Amino acid sequence: MTGNMEIIPFASKEAYLAASIHDLVHIPYSPARSMPHILYTTCLGSLLHMAYHIEKNNLWDDLFAMLVGTASASNKKVGLIFNELKAINVYKWDEVKAILSDISKRINILYQKKENRIIDYIKRIFGFKQFFTKLYVIYGFNPMPSTSFGSMLYSDNEKVIIAVYINDIHRENHVLDLIIHELLHGLIRLNNIELEPDVEELIIDISAPDGYLSKIIGLVNKVNTRPEKVFYFQQRAEQYKHLFDLLVEYYEKKIYDKIDVIEWVKMNMK
């Protein structure tokens, strides 16, 4: 039996907007990273203006803590940002909120059924000594039926805040799988594990979603990992091809019964 981690869902317009703005300026392949000055003159101007003030005043942590209810809006600047978020109209928000609220309830039911197995295998495979007690999930709407996205927004010694962008076409198993992917990023930070960003991403990608960890904990019947993943990292493709093969070997031969995946990678990537 392992320690518990509670999932606390949020289908909040303001939290969804804040998470989207965060991704707009932080995801490496976001168009706002390459031409923000041009996008500012479009309908994205109000969001980018908020991002400017949040970044300038280092407000992300305080903002997300307030949005999920773990801190008050004592910071006046955070309060002003919240009021701006509240004033923004999200197209058909009532319909979207109903979709997200329904999915979040079903995800929590599924998680409760699999909680012990999920935590036990994450600890065994990744060797984590510390674990979060609370996982806050901000649900956002993704209007593209065939895709899903997630991001990690905040973490400290007790909790992690993530966002997932989904819709009612996605199965509960897939959404929980996506949540686990973002949770793993937070747990790596909680346990002070130092990895190159690309190495961390590939280790987690091959684990979940639709990966080997996903199959072990019963979220998928078939692993869907592809060698093409190494081509996300073109500058060091040969090294990452070697890493991909190592990770496949780790899971296929059940080496997690002997050592954790971080130790396995560090031992074999020297």
N, C-alpha and C positions, 0 to 999 in steps of 0.2 A: 504493500500500500504506500502511496506517495502523497506528498503534500498537495493541497488544493490550490488551484488558480482560478479565480472567478472571472468570467467574461461579463463585461458590462457594456451593453450596446447603446448607441446613440444614433437616432434618425432625426437629427437636428439640422435645420437649414443653415444656421450660423456656423455650426461645426463643419458641415459639408463644405460651405464656402471657404472657410479658413483653411481646411485641408487642401482644397483645390488651388487656392492661392499659393500655399506653401509649395505644392508640386509644380506649379507654373514657374516658379523661380529657382527651384532646387533640382528638379530632375535634369540630368545632363543633356538629354535629347529634346528637352522642351524648346519650342521655337522662341520663347522669351529669353532663353540664354544667349541666342545668337543675334537677335534683332529687337530688343525690348523697346528701343526708341521709336521704331516703326509701329509696333503693336500698341504703344501707348496712345497713338492717335486714332485707334479703332475703338470698338465697343469694350475692349479689355482695359481701357484707360483707368476706370475706377478701381479695378482689381489691382492693377500694377501700381497705382498710387498708394493703395493700402499696403501692398508689399514693400514699397519704398519706406514707409514710416515704420513698419514692423521690423524690417531689416536694420534700418538706421538706429532704432532704439532697442534692438535686441529683445523683442517682445514675444517671440514665438512660444517659449516655454510657459510664460505667464498666461498668454492667451489660451493655449490649449488646456492648461490646468484649470482655468476659469470655465472654459466651455464644457468640460466634463464634470465640473462640480467639485474638484479637489482643492480649489483655492477661490477666494473671493476676488472681486474686481476692485481691489484696493488701489491698484495702479491706475491713475486717471487716464493715462495714455491707452491702456488696454480697454478701459471703459468706452473711450471714444471710438476705438476700432470696432468694438462689439456693436455699438449703436449704428455704425456705418454698415456692418454686415446685416443687421436687422432690417435696415431700410432697403436692401437689395431684393429685387423680385427674381425668384427662380421659376422658370416657365413650368406651369402645371405642378407646382410644388405639392399641393394637397394629394394629387394622384401619386406623385413620386414618393412622398412620405409614407403613404399607405403600403406601397410596394416594399419599401425598405424596412418598415416596421414589421411586416409579415415575415419577411426573410429573416430578420434578426431574431425573432422568436423561435423560428424553426432551427436556426443555427445553434442557439443556446440549448435546445432540447437534444440535438445531435451531439454537441460537445459534452453535455452531462453524461451521455451514454458511453463516450469514449475517453473521458478525461484522464482516468488513471493510465490507460494504455498509451495515450498521447504523451503524457508527462514522463512516464517510465522510459519509453523508447527514446525520447529526445534526450533525456539525461544519460542514458546508456550510450547512444550513438555519438553525442557531442561532448560527453564528459563534463557537463555543466555541474558545478558545485552549488551555485546559487540559482534561484528561480523566482520569478515574479509572483506576487500574491494576487495581483489584479491586472487584468488585460482590458483596456478600454478600446472598443471598436467603434469608430465613426463610419457609418454607412453612407456612401455617396452613390449617386445614380450614374450608370454608364449606358449611354444610349446606343452603343454598338453591341448587338446581341452576341457576336462571336468572340468578343474580347473581354478581359477583366484585368483590373489593375489594383495595386496596393502600394502603400508607403508607410514607413515608420516615422512617426512625428515627434515622439518624446519618450524618454525613459529615465528612471531614477532607480534607487535600490529596491523599491517595492512595486512599482507599476510601470507599465508601458502603454503608450497611446498609439494606435495605428489607424489607418483609414483603408477601406476597401471600396472599390467602385464597381458595382454590379447591377444586375437587373433581374427580373422575375423569370428569365429564361435559364439562368444559371442554377444548377443543382446545389442542394445544401452541402453535399460532400465537397464540391469544387470550391465553394466559398470558404468553408472551414479550412480546406487545404491552402487556400490563398492567405488566410489569416495566419496559419502556421508558418508560412514562408516569412511573413513580416515579423512574427514573434521571434523567429530564429535570429534575425538581425539584431533585435533588441537584447536577446540573451547573450549573444557574442559580446556586446558592449558591457552588459552587466557583469560578465565573468572576466572582463579585462583581457580578452583574447585579441592579440594583434595579428591581423592578416591584411595583405594587400586587398584593396576593394574588389578587384576583379576576381581574386582567388576566393574571397568570401562569397561573392555572388554566385560563382560557379558551384561551390560546395553546397550552397543552399538551393540553387536551381535544380541540381540533380537529386535533391532530397524531397523538395515539395515546391509547387504543386505538381501533381501527376508524376511524382518521382518515386524513388525507392522507399523513402520514409512513408510517403503516402500509402504505398501498398502494404507496408508492414503494419500500419495502424488501421488498415481496412477502409481507406477512403477511395481507393481505386483498385480495380482488378488487374490492370495491366500498366506497367511502367511506360511512360511516354517521354523518354529522354533521347536526345539526338546529338550526334557528334557535331552537327552544325552550330551548336551552342558555342563552341570554341571560337567561332568566327565573329562573335560579338567583340572579340579582343584581337583584332587583326595584327596589331604591332608585335604581339608575342604569341602568335598562333601555335607555334611548335610546342612551346612550354605548356600552353593550356590544353593542347591535345594530349600531352603526357598526363596532365592533371586529370583530365576527363577519363582517361583510361584507368588511372589509379582509383578514381572514385567508383567506377563501374566494378572494378575488381573487389574493392572494399565491401560493396553491398552484395555482389553476386556470390562471393565466397564467405559471407557472413563474418567478416573479420571484426565486426562490431561486438562479437562475443568475446573478443580478446583485448582489443584496444579501441579507443575512441577515434573518430574520423580526423580530428584536428591533429592528434599525435601521429596518425598514419600519414597524413599529408606532409607534415613537417619532417618526418623521418625519411620520406621518399622523394622529397623535392629539393634535397640538399645538392 
